[in-house]
Amino acid sequence: MSRTIDAISGNTTQFATAMIGGQLFGLPISRVQDVFMPERLTRVPLAPDDVAGVLNLRGRIVTAIDMRARLGLPKNQDGKPPMAMGVDLRGESYGLLIDSIGEVLTLPDEGRETNPVNLDPRMASFANGVHRLEGQLMVVLDVDKVLEIATQRMAA
């Protein structure tokens, strides 16, 4: 019986999945506050290219981070508007702009592997391991690493 309780209580993690530049990413669902379509994005003068701007989300000012730019990928040319995953860091709200939202996956913690040596260095710098799924690799996005770089750049 304790084996079943262990499996339910802590040996799995739920991930909200997202596609960015054809790559599947997973964010721990505990870090995702909202999923939304960003509207009326206001550009911030002198902000780095990966800071797409700010927006008002239900009365909160949210800094929008362009994950394609953050990962060094070209702009999306398919004409579809980006989606956003709302996350927080130290009381500040951010929207990670992604190509599309996926499903919620519950994966075993022991299935997470360290970053492979051949993982693109831009992805590896924001990754907290990978999960090998049927036919694809899901990169586990470390939200703190993504946002720490954003806050350091904005302060500079």
N, CA, C and O of each residue as an XYZ file, in Angstrom:
624
protein
N       0.817     -1.196      0.000
C       0.000      0.000      0.000
C       0.857      1.255      0.000
O       0.508      2.226     -0.671
N       1.961      1.269      0.726
C       2.793      2.460      0.770
C       3.367      2.787     -0.609
O       3.616      3.952     -0.921
N       3.574      1.769     -1.425
C       4.095      1.989     -2.780
C       3.093      2.816     -3.598
O       3.497      3.712     -4.338
N       1.807      2.527     -3.474
C       0.768      3.277     -4.180
C       0.710      4.706     -3.672
O       0.604      5.638     -4.469
N       0.777      4.897     -2.367
C       0.753      6.236     -1.787
C       1.955      7.033     -2.259
O       1.827      8.209     -2.597
N       3.133      6.398     -2.285
C       4.322      7.088     -2.767
C       4.141      7.546     -4.210
O       4.513      8.666     -4.560
N       3.576      6.689     -5.038
C       3.396      7.043     -6.448
C       2.452      8.222     -6.598
O       2.659      9.080     -7.456
N       1.423      8.270     -5.774
C       0.457      9.365     -5.864
C       1.032     10.634     -5.249
O       0.824     11.724     -5.782
N       1.750     10.512     -4.140
C       2.139     11.700     -3.385
C       3.396     12.401     -3.875
O       3.585     13.569     -3.535
N       4.264     11.769     -4.649
C       5.454     12.525     -4.972
C       6.337     11.976     -6.065
O       7.348     12.596     -6.395
N       6.004     10.860     -6.629
C       6.882     10.293     -7.632
C       6.503     10.673     -9.050
O       7.092     10.168    -10.006
N       5.525     11.557     -9.199
C       5.159     12.044    -10.523
C       5.082     13.571    -10.475
O       4.891     14.167     -9.415
N       5.233     14.180    -11.638
C       5.093     15.625    -11.774
C       4.182     15.899    -12.952
O       4.282     15.245    -13.990
N       3.295     16.866    -12.790
C       2.442     17.276    -13.894
C       3.103     18.432    -14.622
O       3.626     19.357    -14.001
N       3.073     18.367    -15.953
C       3.666     19.394    -16.793
C       2.615     19.955    -17.735
O       1.850     19.210    -18.347
N       2.585     21.279    -17.844
C       1.838     21.939    -18.907
C       2.797     21.997    -20.082
O       3.914     22.498    -19.945
N       2.378     21.493    -21.231
C       3.292     21.421    -22.369
C       3.043     22.561    -23.350
O       1.932     23.080    -23.460
N       4.094     22.932    -24.051
C       4.042     24.027    -25.015
C       4.992     23.727    -26.161
O       6.029     23.090    -25.973
N       4.631     24.191    -27.345
C       5.509     24.086    -28.508
C       6.146     25.444    -28.755
O       5.466     26.470    -28.771
N       7.457     25.435    -28.947
C       8.205     26.646    -29.290
C       9.175     26.247    -30.390
O      10.094     25.461    -30.160
N       8.972     26.786    -31.574
C       9.870     26.472    -32.687
C       9.948     25.009    -33.020
O      11.014     24.522    -33.394
N       8.837     24.280    -32.895
C       8.815     22.865    -33.219
C       9.331     21.954    -32.123
O       9.325     20.734    -32.292
N       9.778     22.505    -31.005
C      10.278     21.711    -29.881
C       9.236     21.680    -28.773
O       8.628     22.703    -28.458
N       9.029     20.514    -28.185
C       8.105     20.359    -27.071
C       8.817     20.720    -25.769
O       9.903     20.217    -25.481
N       8.190     21.596    -24.991
C       8.691     21.978    -23.682
C       7.633     21.644    -22.643
O       6.439     21.634    -22.943
N       8.072     21.372    -21.429
C       7.159     21.139    -20.329
C       7.510     22.058    -19.173
O       8.675     22.183    -18.797
N       6.495     22.697    -18.615
C       6.676     23.523    -17.419
C       5.943     22.841    -16.283
O       4.798     22.424    -16.459
N       6.571     22.714    -15.117
C       5.843     22.135    -13.987
C       4.541     22.920    -13.781
O       4.559     24.145    -13.664
N       3.431     22.211    -13.738
C       2.136     22.875    -13.680
C       1.993     23.722    -12.418
O       1.207     24.669    -12.387
N       2.746     23.384    -11.389
C       2.701     24.176    -10.150
C       3.207     25.595    -10.367
O       2.908     26.482     -9.567
N       3.972     25.830    -11.438
C       4.514     27.163    -11.733
C       3.635     27.981    -12.666
O       3.823     29.191    -12.791
N       2.669     27.329    -13.329
C       1.835     28.014    -14.315
C       0.596     28.587    -13.633
O      -0.205     27.855    -13.051
N       0.454     29.916    -13.717
C      -0.684     30.596    -13.089
C      -1.865     30.727    -14.050
O      -3.017     30.550    -13.655
N      -1.570     31.039    -15.319
C      -2.587     31.297    -16.331
C      -2.098     30.777    -17.673
O      -0.902     30.573    -17.882
N      -3.039     30.568    -18.567
C      -2.755     30.369    -19.985
C      -3.696     31.339    -20.691
O      -4.905     31.322    -20.457
N      -3.134     32.188    -21.559
C      -3.976     33.222    -22.159
C      -3.446     33.657    -23.519
O      -2.308     33.364    -23.888
N      -4.296     34.361    -24.248
C      -3.916     34.991    -25.520
C      -3.536     36.429    -25.188
O      -4.391     37.196    -24.747
N      -2.288     36.812    -25.386
C      -1.896     38.185    -25.051
C      -2.543     39.189    -26.008
O      -2.560     38.997    -27.224
N      -3.062     40.245    -25.432
C      -3.676     41.316    -26.219
C      -3.049     42.644    -25.826
O      -2.562     42.815    -24.708
N      -3.071     43.569    -26.755
C      -2.586     44.929    -26.520
C      -1.238     44.967    -25.802
O      -1.107     45.526    -24.714
N      -0.274     44.375    -26.423
C       1.088     44.352    -25.903
C       1.727     45.718    -26.121
O       1.748     46.216    -27.247
N       2.241     46.320    -25.076
C       2.900     47.620    -25.161
C       4.404     47.409    -25.128
O       4.941     46.851    -24.171
N       5.073     47.853    -26.167
C       6.529     47.715    -26.267
C       7.198     48.570    -25.200
O       6.711     49.654    -24.880
N       8.300     48.095    -24.652
C       9.061     48.826    -23.636
C      10.318     49.382    -24.301
O      11.141     48.613    -24.797
N      10.482     50.724    -24.319
C      11.670     51.302    -24.956
C      12.961     50.776    -24.332
O      13.059     50.628    -23.114
N      13.938     50.497    -25.173
C      15.276     50.042    -24.785
C      15.301     48.670    -24.123
O      16.327     48.270    -23.574
N      14.188     47.944    -24.167
C      14.158     46.599    -23.592
C      14.882     45.635    -24.532
O      14.908     45.865    -25.741
N      15.468     44.564    -24.002
C      16.101     43.562    -24.863
C      15.079     42.961    -25.830
O      13.874     43.032    -25.589
N      15.560     42.375    -26.916
C      14.681     41.795    -27.930
C      13.749     40.722    -27.380
O      12.636     40.553    -27.879
N      14.191     40.000    -26.362
C      13.348     38.933    -25.843
C      12.261     39.420    -24.887
O      11.416     38.629    -24.469
N      12.267     40.701    -24.533
C      11.160     41.277    -23.766
C      10.215     41.885    -24.794
O      10.475     42.958    -25.339
N       9.113     41.181    -25.047
C       8.171     41.595    -26.092
C       7.387     42.835    -25.690
O       6.896     43.562    -26.554
N       7.263     43.089    -24.385
C       6.526     44.248    -23.896
C       5.818     43.932    -22.598
O       6.139     42.963    -21.911
N       4.847     44.771    -22.277
C       4.033     44.559    -21.083
C       2.564     44.576    -21.491
O       2.199     45.128    -22.529
N       1.734     43.964    -20.657
C       0.297     43.952    -20.898
C      -0.435     43.934    -19.577
O       0.138     43.635    -18.529
N      -1.710     44.258    -19.646
C      -2.557     44.260    -18.462
C      -3.385     42.987    -18.496
O      -4.161     42.772    -19.427
N      -3.223     42.146    -17.491
C      -3.975     40.899    -17.390
C      -4.796     40.944    -16.103
O      -4.275     40.732    -15.008
N      -6.063     41.218    -16.257
C      -6.982     41.297    -15.111
C      -6.429     42.194    -14.000
O      -6.450     41.832    -12.824
N      -5.937     43.367    -14.394
C      -5.461     44.348    -13.424
C      -4.010     44.204    -13.001
O      -3.509     45.028    -12.236
N      -3.329     43.183    -13.478
C      -1.905     42.999    -13.170
C      -1.079     43.396    -14.370
O      -1.462     43.120    -15.507
N       0.050     44.041    -14.133
C       0.993     44.338    -15.208
C       1.886     43.114    -15.373
O       2.525     42.662    -14.423
N       1.920     42.586    -16.595
C       2.638     41.362    -16.893
C       3.712     41.672    -17.934
O       3.419     42.268    -18.970
N       4.950     41.271    -17.663
C       6.033     41.396    -18.628
C       5.994     40.180    -19.544
O       6.043     39.041    -19.081
N       5.907     40.434    -20.852
C       5.834     39.354    -21.832
C       7.240     39.021    -22.328
O       7.953     39.891    -22.829
N       7.627     37.761    -22.183
C       8.935     37.272    -22.606
C       8.746     36.444    -23.875
O       8.025     35.446    -23.863
N       9.387     36.850    -24.962
C       9.307     36.132    -26.229
C      10.262     34.938    -26.153
O      11.479     35.095    -26.253
N       9.697     33.755    -25.976
C      10.532     32.564    -25.801
C      11.290     32.191    -27.071
O      12.364     31.596    -26.990
N      10.758     32.525    -28.228
C      11.513     32.281    -29.464
C      12.791     33.110    -29.452
O      13.870     32.592    -29.743
N      12.677     34.391    -29.117
C      13.860     35.257    -29.058
C      14.798     34.793    -27.950
O      16.015     34.796    -28.133
N      14.253     34.395    -26.808
C      15.072     33.931    -25.689
C      15.893     32.721    -26.078
O      17.033     32.565    -25.639
N      15.305     31.852    -26.914
C      15.993     30.632    -27.344
C      16.820     30.835    -28.608
O      17.434     29.890    -29.103
N      16.842     32.056    -29.136
C      17.623     32.333    -30.339
C      16.994     31.789    -31.606
O      17.696     31.540    -32.586
N      15.679     31.599    -31.605
C      14.970     31.080    -32.771
C      14.415     32.234    -33.598
O      14.180     33.317    -33.062
N      14.201     32.018    -34.898
C      13.618     33.083    -35.722
C      12.164     33.350    -35.326
O      11.511     32.511    -34.705
N      11.675     34.526    -35.696
C      10.286     34.868    -35.422
C       9.370     33.898    -36.142
O       9.707     33.377    -37.205
N       8.201     33.661    -35.549
C       7.217     32.770    -36.135
C       6.628     33.429    -37.380
O       6.151     34.562    -37.315
N       6.658     32.735    -38.498
C       6.180     33.296    -39.759
C       4.832     32.725    -40.200
O       4.380     33.012    -41.309
N       4.177     31.917    -39.350
C       2.933     31.287    -39.797
C       1.700     32.178    -39.638
O       0.605     31.794    -40.049
N       1.866     33.357    -39.049
C       0.766     34.295    -38.924
C      -0.158     34.045    -37.744
O      -1.062     34.843    -37.492
N       0.049     32.957    -37.015
C      -0.791     32.673    -35.854
C      -0.320     33.513    -34.672
O       0.883     33.647    -34.450
N      -1.258     34.082    -33.910
C      -0.838     34.853    -32.736
C      -0.262     33.918    -31.667
O      -0.676     32.764    -31.558
N       0.695     34.423    -30.881
C       1.271     33.570    -29.833
C       0.291     33.356    -28.689
O      -0.635     34.140    -28.483
N       0.513     32.298    -27.968
C      -0.181     32.038    -26.707
C       0.784     32.449    -25.601
O       1.958     32.710    -25.864
N       0.298     32.509    -24.374
C       1.172     32.847    -23.252
C       0.851     31.966    -22.054
O      -0.301     31.617    -21.797
N       1.906     31.621    -21.336
C       1.765     30.911    -20.074
C       2.196     31.883    -18.984
O       3.336     32.348    -18.976
N       1.291     32.188    -18.071
C       1.581     33.121    -16.993
C       2.314     32.437    -15.860
O       1.879     31.403    -15.355
N       3.436     33.027    -15.465
C       4.244     32.510    -14.358
C       4.652     33.681    -13.463
O       4.597     34.837    -13.882
N       5.055     33.381    -12.251
C       5.492     34.407    -11.306
C       6.892     34.102    -10.815
O       7.305     32.945    -10.727
N       7.615     35.172    -10.497
C       8.907     35.044     -9.830
C       9.006     36.185     -8.839
O       8.990     37.356     -9.218
N       9.107     35.838     -7.577
C       9.228     36.815     -6.486
C       8.170     37.913     -6.559
O       8.477     39.095     -6.404
N       6.929     37.512     -6.797
C       5.827     38.460     -6.799
C       5.624     39.226     -8.092
O       4.654     39.974     -8.213
N       6.511     39.059     -9.059
C       6.359     39.718    -10.366
C       5.720     38.728    -11.344
O       6.022     37.535    -11.322
N       4.837     39.240    -12.197
C       4.137     38.395    -13.162
C       4.787     38.486    -14.534
O       5.179     39.563    -14.983
N       4.895     37.333    -15.195
C       5.468     37.243    -16.529
C       4.567     36.378    -17.394
O       3.902     35.466    -16.903
N       4.555     36.674    -18.683
C       3.876     35.833    -19.651
C       4.914     35.307    -20.621
O       5.544     36.087    -21.335
N       5.102     34.000    -20.657
C       6.052     33.392    -21.583
C       5.329     33.168    -22.901
O       4.425     32.337    -22.977
N       5.721     33.906    -23.949
C       5.076     33.787    -25.250
C       5.562     32.534    -25.949
O       6.764     32.340    -26.132
N       4.624     31.683    -26.339
C       4.906     30.395    -26.946
C       4.116     30.276    -28.245
O       3.222     31.082    -28.505
N       4.439     29.281    -29.056
C       3.719     29.079    -30.310
C       2.336     28.482    -30.070
O       1.344     28.957    -30.622
N       2.275     27.443    -29.247
C       0.986     26.818    -28.952
C       1.060     26.067    -27.633
O       2.126     25.646    -27.183
N      -0.096     25.919    -27.040
C      -0.213     25.217    -25.771
C      -0.519     23.756    -26.089
O      -1.180     23.456    -27.083
N      -0.050     22.877    -25.266
C      -0.322     21.457    -25.455
C      -1.229     20.945    -24.358
O      -2.097     21.662    -23.860
N      -1.017     19.714    -23.997
C      -1.825     19.089    -22.967
C      -1.058     19.042    -21.652
O       0.124     19.383    -21.597
N      -1.733     18.621    -20.613
C      -1.081     18.405    -19.321
C      -0.673     16.942    -19.260
O      -1.493     16.045    -19.453
N       0.610     16.715    -18.989
C       1.132     15.359    -18.884
C       1.561     15.089    -17.451
O       2.170     15.945    -16.809
N       1.248     13.912    -16.952
C       1.728     13.457    -15.657
C       2.803     12.418    -15.932
O       2.530     11.346    -16.471
N       4.040     12.757    -15.550
C       5.171     11.893    -15.867
C       5.904     11.474    -14.595
O       5.965     12.240    -13.633
N       6.464     10.259    -14.587
C       7.199      9.793    -13.406
C       8.510     10.565    -13.248
O       9.223     10.812    -14.220
N       8.808     10.936    -12.017
C      10.041     11.679    -11.751
C      11.283     10.891    -12.146
O      12.270     11.470    -12.601
N      11.238      9.567    -11.973
C      12.420      8.774    -12.322
C      12.632      8.707    -13.838
O      13.693      8.266    -14.279
N      11.660      9.126    -14.642
C      11.816      9.165    -16.091
C      12.544     10.404    -16.589
O      12.924     10.477    -17.757
N      12.741     11.379    -15.706
C      13.462     12.592    -16.108
C      14.947     12.290    -16.179
O      15.525     11.712    -15.259
N      15.558     12.693    -17.294
C      16.991     12.481    -17.501
C      17.701     13.828    -17.471
O      17.077     14.873    -17.652
N      18.999     13.795    -17.243
C      19.779     15.027    -17.325
C      19.815     15.477    -18.778
O      19.522     14.696    -19.683
N      20.172     16.730    -18.998
C      20.242     17.248    -20.361
C      21.226     16.417    -21.178
O      22.357     16.203    -20.742
N      20.814     15.944    -22.361
C      21.754     15.212    -23.205
C      22.868     16.141    -23.685
O      22.655     17.347    -23.807
N      24.032     15.602    -23.954
C      25.166     16.419    -24.375
C      24.910     17.095    -25.713
O      25.501     18.137    -26.000
N      24.036     16.518    -26.538
C      23.769     17.100    -27.853
C      22.571     18.054    -27.858
O      22.147     18.495    -28.926
N      22.018     18.379    -26.685
C      20.926     19.343    -26.607
C      21.473     20.727    -26.937
O      22.512     21.133    -26.416
N      20.775     21.442    -27.799
C      21.192     22.781    -28.204
C      21.552     23.586    -26.949
O      20.763     23.621    -26.005
N      22.714     24.230    -26.917
C      23.151     24.962    -25.721
C      22.172     26.051    -25.282
O      22.059     26.338    -24.090
N      21.462     26.661    -26.244
C      20.480     27.688    -25.874
C      19.347     27.066    -25.079
O      18.864     27.665    -24.118
N      18.916     25.875    -25.467
C      17.862     25.181    -24.728
C      18.403     24.648    -23.411
O      17.737     24.723    -22.378
N      19.611     24.110    -23.455
C      20.195     23.500    -22.259
C      20.345     24.524    -21.129
O      20.235     24.173    -19.954
N      20.596     25.787    -21.485
C      20.778     26.804    -20.441
C      19.495     27.078    -19.663
O      19.549     27.602    -18.550
N      18.340     26.729    -20.235
C      17.049     26.929    -19.561
C      16.385     25.629    -19.155
O      15.274     25.639    -18.625
N      17.053     24.503    -19.399
C      16.442     23.196    -19.171
C      16.825     22.620    -17.819
O      17.913     22.852    -17.290
N      15.890     21.866    -17.293
C      16.108     21.158    -16.037
C      15.887     19.668    -16.290
O      15.215     18.981    -15.520
N      16.471     19.186    -17.390
C      16.339     17.789    -17.752
C      15.376     17.602    -18.910
O      14.807     18.560    -19.432
N      15.209     16.347    -19.297
C      14.334     15.989    -20.411
C      13.560     14.726    -20.062
O      13.971     13.933    -19.215
N      12.433     14.563    -20.737
C      11.673     13.316    -20.698
C      11.595     12.806    -22.122
O      11.259     13.561    -23.034
N      11.901     11.535    -22.323
C      11.768     10.921    -23.643
C      10.344     10.378    -23.747
O       9.947      9.474    -23.012
N       9.596     10.951    -24.672
C       8.223     10.520    -24.909
C       8.192      9.758    -26.230
O       9.206      9.671    -26.923
N       7.056      9.219    -26.571
C       6.934      8.470    -27.827
C       7.223      9.400    -29.003
O       6.427     10.286    -29.313
N       8.353      9.196    -29.644
C       8.684      9.933    -30.843
C       9.194     11.350    -30.658
O       9.492     12.020    -31.646
N       9.303     11.825    -29.435
C       9.825     13.177    -29.230
C      10.449     13.338    -27.847
O      10.252     12.530    -26.940
N      11.203     14.412    -27.735
C      11.888     14.740    -26.491
C      11.203     15.962    -25.889
O      11.062     16.982    -26.563
N      10.779     15.873    -24.643
C      10.201     17.033    -23.963
C      11.271     17.648    -23.067
O      11.764     17.006    -22.139
N      11.618     18.888    -23.353
C      12.596     19.610    -22.550
C      11.860     20.234    -21.372
O      10.896     20.975    -21.566
N      12.304     19.940    -20.150
C      11.691     20.501    -18.951
C      12.266     21.902    -18.752
O      13.459     22.065    -18.497
N      11.413     22.892    -18.870
C      11.841     24.286    -18.779
C      11.976     24.694    -17.318
O      11.050     24.513    -16.527
N      13.130     25.243    -16.966
C      13.369     25.756    -15.615
C      12.936     27.219    -15.604
O      13.675     28.094    -16.055
N      11.752     27.475    -15.093
C      11.164     28.814    -15.119
C      12.073     29.828    -14.414
O      12.209     30.961    -14.877
N      12.685     29.437    -13.317
C      13.571     30.361    -12.596
C      14.744     30.804    -13.463
O      15.098     31.983    -13.463
N      15.353     29.873    -14.206
C      16.485     30.234    -15.069
C      16.031     31.183    -16.178
O      16.727     32.151    -16.487
N      14.893     30.919    -16.767
C      14.363     31.794    -17.826
C      14.137     33.195    -17.285
O      14.519     34.177    -17.921
N      13.525     33.293    -16.126
C      13.159     34.609    -15.588
C      14.322     35.307    -14.900
O      14.354     36.538    -14.881
N      15.266     34.590    -14.343
C      16.432     35.227    -13.727
C      17.196     36.023    -14.769
O      17.636     37.141    -14.503
N      17.355     35.452    -15.948
C      18.059     36.163    -17.011
C      17.257     37.388    -17.429
O      17.837     38.435    -17.718
N      15.939     37.273    -17.466
C      15.104     38.403    -17.844
C      15.244     39.537    -16.830
O      15.369     40.699    -17.217
N      15.225     39.214    -15.546
C      15.290     40.258    -14.546
C      16.685     40.872    -14.501
O      16.815     42.069    -14.243
N      17.729     40.085    -14.745
C      19.079     40.637    -14.779
C      19.258     41.597    -15.937
O      19.859     42.659    -15.778
N      18.733     41.229    -17.119
C      18.851     42.087    -18.296
C      18.066     43.375    -18.118
O      18.537     44.446    -18.504
N      16.877     43.286    -17.540
C      16.038     44.485    -17.396
C      16.637     45.451    -16.377
O      16.451     46.663    -16.486
N      17.356     44.916    -15.385
C      17.963     45.771    -14.363
C      19.214     46.466    -14.888
O      19.588     47.530    -14.395
N      19.857     45.870    -15.883
C      21.115     46.426    -16.395
C      20.914     47.690    -17.209
O      21.883     48.267    -17.703
